[in-house]
Amino acid sequence: MLKFYYNGIKVDGGKLEKCHYSSGPYTRESGLTDDTISITARDYLRFSPAVQEAFVVVNKTDTGSDIFDKDRIRVSPSHTLYAQVKAAYEAQRAKRIAQQSTRKI
């Protein structure tokens, strides 16, 4: 079972797979709606097989040409886990807003 946190995903209570969330606007050419949420792995680590089973994971790493990419997932509103992903995204946004409000300039 996947559980989504503001800073990552856990599979069956295991180790936190660190990631961050973002959302649109996307270009018209991408075909994504603005309420699509992107999940990007942190530290160039790959998502676990359980996460890869639940989503389409894209990684365009090409070691032959020394191009390294992070795992990326796009979650559309029609996905069965969208509500949980959106809750984690909103929690991340709230945490960032709280941190920014306490910073002194």
SESELUM-621229 format. One line per field, with one value per residue: x, y, z of N, C-alpha, C in turn; chain; residue in three letters; residue number from 1. Coordinates in steps of 0.2 Angstrom, whole numbers. Example, Ala and Ser with C-alpha at 12.3 -4.5 7.8 and 13.67 -1.06 7.14 Angstrom:
<sites>
n.X	c(66 64)
n.Y	c(-28 -11)
n.Z	c(39 35)
ca.X	c(62 68)
ca.Y	c(-22 -5)
ca.Z	c(39 36)
c.X	c(66 64)
c.Y	c(-16 0)
c.Z	c(39 39)
cadena	c(A A)
residuo	c(ala ser)
num	c(1 2)
</sites>
This chain:
<sites>
n.X	c(4 3 8 6 17 21 34 38 35 29 30 21 24 37 54 56 53 60 53 47 33 24 14 4 6 5 12 2 5 9 -2 -7 -17 -20 -22 -15 -4 14 26 42 57 69 87 91 88 79 62 53 49 35 30 32 23 11 10 14 31 43 59 72 86 102 115 125 127 130 119 108 93 79 67 51 34 17 2 -14 -31 -40 -34 -33 -27 -26 -32 -25 -12 -14 -17 -5 3 -4 -1 13 14 8 18 29 24 22 36 41 35 41 54 66 69)
n.Y	c(-6 11 26 43 57 74 75 64 46 31 14 1 5 6 12 30 36 49 63 77 87 95 106 111 127 118 116 118 109 98 91 89 93 108 104 92 83 83 71 70 61 63 66 59 45 30 26 14 -3 -5 8 10 1 7 18 27 29 40 41 49 46 44 36 34 46 54 60 63 60 62 51 53 56 58 63 62 69 59 47 34 36 50 59 56 59 73 78 76 85 97 98 99 112 120 118 124 137 141 140 150 162 163 167 179 194)
n.Z	c(0 -4 3 4 8 12 8 2 -3 5 5 10 24 24 20 17 1 -6 -13 -23 -26 -40 -50 -64 -73 -89 -105 -120 -129 -122 -118 -106 -92 -82 -69 -67 -57 -54 -49 -43 -42 -29 -28 -38 -37 -40 -41 -31 -36 -32 -33 -46 -52 -49 -56 -71 -74 -79 -86 -93 -93 -101 -101 -110 -117 -106 -100 -86 -78 -68 -60 -65 -63 -69 -63 -67 -64 -66 -61 -50 -37 -36 -27 -15 -19 -22 -9 -3 -11 -8 6 5 -1 9 19 13 12 25 30 22 27 39 37 38 29)
ca.X	c(0 7 6 10 18 23 41 39 31 31 27 19 27 45 58 53 56 60 51 43 27 22 8 4 3 9 11 -3 8 10 -8 -8 -22 -16 -23 -11 2 20 30 49 61 75 93 92 86 74 56 53 44 28 28 32 17 5 11 19 37 47 66 76 93 106 122 130 129 131 113 105 87 76 61 45 27 12 -4 -20 -37 -43 -30 -36 -23 -25 -34 -20 -6 -16 -17 2 5 -6 3 20 13 7 24 33 22 24 43 43 32 45 60 67 73)
ca.Y	c(0 17 32 49 62 80 75 57 41 25 8 -3 7 5 18 35 37 56 66 83 88 101 106 116 126 115 119 115 103 92 87 89 98 111 101 86 84 79 69 70 58 67 63 54 38 27 24 7 -7 -4 14 10 -2 11 24 27 32 42 43 49 45 41 36 35 53 58 64 60 62 60 48 58 54 63 60 66 68 52 42 32 39 57 62 56 63 80 80 77 91 103 98 102 119 123 118 129 144 142 142 157 167 164 169 186 197)
ca.Z	c(0 -5 7 2 13 9 6 -1 -3 8 2 16 30 23 20 13 -5 -6 -19 -23 -30 -43 -54 -70 -80 -94 -112 -124 -133 -118 -118 -99 -89 -76 -62 -67 -53 -56 -44 -46 -37 -27 -27 -44 -35 -44 -37 -30 -41 -31 -35 -53 -54 -48 -60 -77 -72 -85 -84 -99 -93 -106 -99 -116 -118 -100 -98 -81 -77 -62 -61 -65 -63 -70 -60 -69 -60 -67 -58 -43 -32 -37 -21 -10 -21 -21 -2 -1 -14 -4 12 4 -2 15 23 10 13 32 30 19 31 45 35 38 23)
c.X	c(4 4 10 11 21 30 43 34 33 27 27 23 35 48 55 57 55 58 48 38 27 16 9 6 8 8 5 -1 9 4 -10 -13 -18 -17 -19 -5 8 23 37 53 67 81 95 91 80 68 56 48 37 26 27 26 11 5 15 25 41 54 70 83 96 113 127 132 130 125 109 99 84 69 55 39 22 6 -10 -26 -40 -40 -33 -33 -22 -27 -28 -14 -8 -15 -9 5 3 -2 10 19 12 14 29 31 23 31 45 40 37 52 60 71 78)
c.Y	c(6 22 38 54 68 80 68 52 35 20 3 -1 7 12 23 36 45 58 73 83 95 100 111 123 122 118 115 109 97 88 86 95 101 108 94 88 80 77 67 67 63 63 58 47 36 25 16 3 -6 2 14 6 2 16 23 32 34 44 43 49 42 42 36 42 58 62 60 63 59 56 53 54 59 60 65 65 62 46 40 34 46 60 62 60 71 82 81 83 97 103 101 109 123 123 124 136 146 144 149 163 168 167 177 189 202)
c.Z	c(0 0 5 7 9 6 3 -1 1 5 8 22 29 23 15 7 -6 -13 -18 -28 -34 -47 -60 -69 -84 -101 -115 -127 -129 -117 -110 -96 -83 -70 -62 -62 -55 -49 -46 -40 -35 -27 -33 -42 -39 -39 -37 -35 -39 -33 -43 -56 -54 -53 -66 -75 -78 -83 -91 -98 -99 -104 -104 -118 -112 -98 -92 -79 -71 -64 -61 -66 -64 -68 -62 -64 -60 -64 -51 -37 -32 -31 -16 -12 -21 -14 0 -4 -10 3 11 3 5 19 20 12 21 33 27 23 37 43 35 32 26)
cadena	c(A A A A A A A A A A A A A A A A A A A A A A A A A A A A A A A A A A A A A A A A A A A A A A A A A A A A A A A A A A A A A A A A A A A A A A A A A A A A A A A A A A A A A A A A A A A A A A A A A A A A A A A A A)
residuo	c(met leu lys phe tyr tyr asn gly ile lys val asp gly gly lys leu glu lys cys his tyr ser ser gly pro tyr thr arg glu ser gly leu thr asp asp thr ile ser ile thr ala arg asp tyr leu arg phe ser pro ala val gln glu ala phe val val val asn lys thr asp thr gly ser asp ile phe asp lys asp arg ile arg val ser pro ser his thr leu tyr ala gln val lys ala ala tyr glu ala gln arg ala lys arg ile ala gln gln ser thr arg lys ile)
num	c(1 2 3 4 5 6 7 8 9 10 11 12 13 14 15 16 17 18 19 20 21 22 23 24 25 26 27 28 29 30 31 32 33 34 35 36 37 38 39 40 41 42 43 44 45 46 47 48 49 50 51 52 53 54 55 56 57 58 59 60 61 62 63 64 65 66 67 68 69 70 71 72 73 74 75 76 77 78 79 80 81 82 83 84 85 86 87 88 89 90 91 92 93 94 95 96 97 98 99 100 101 102 103 104 105)
</sites>
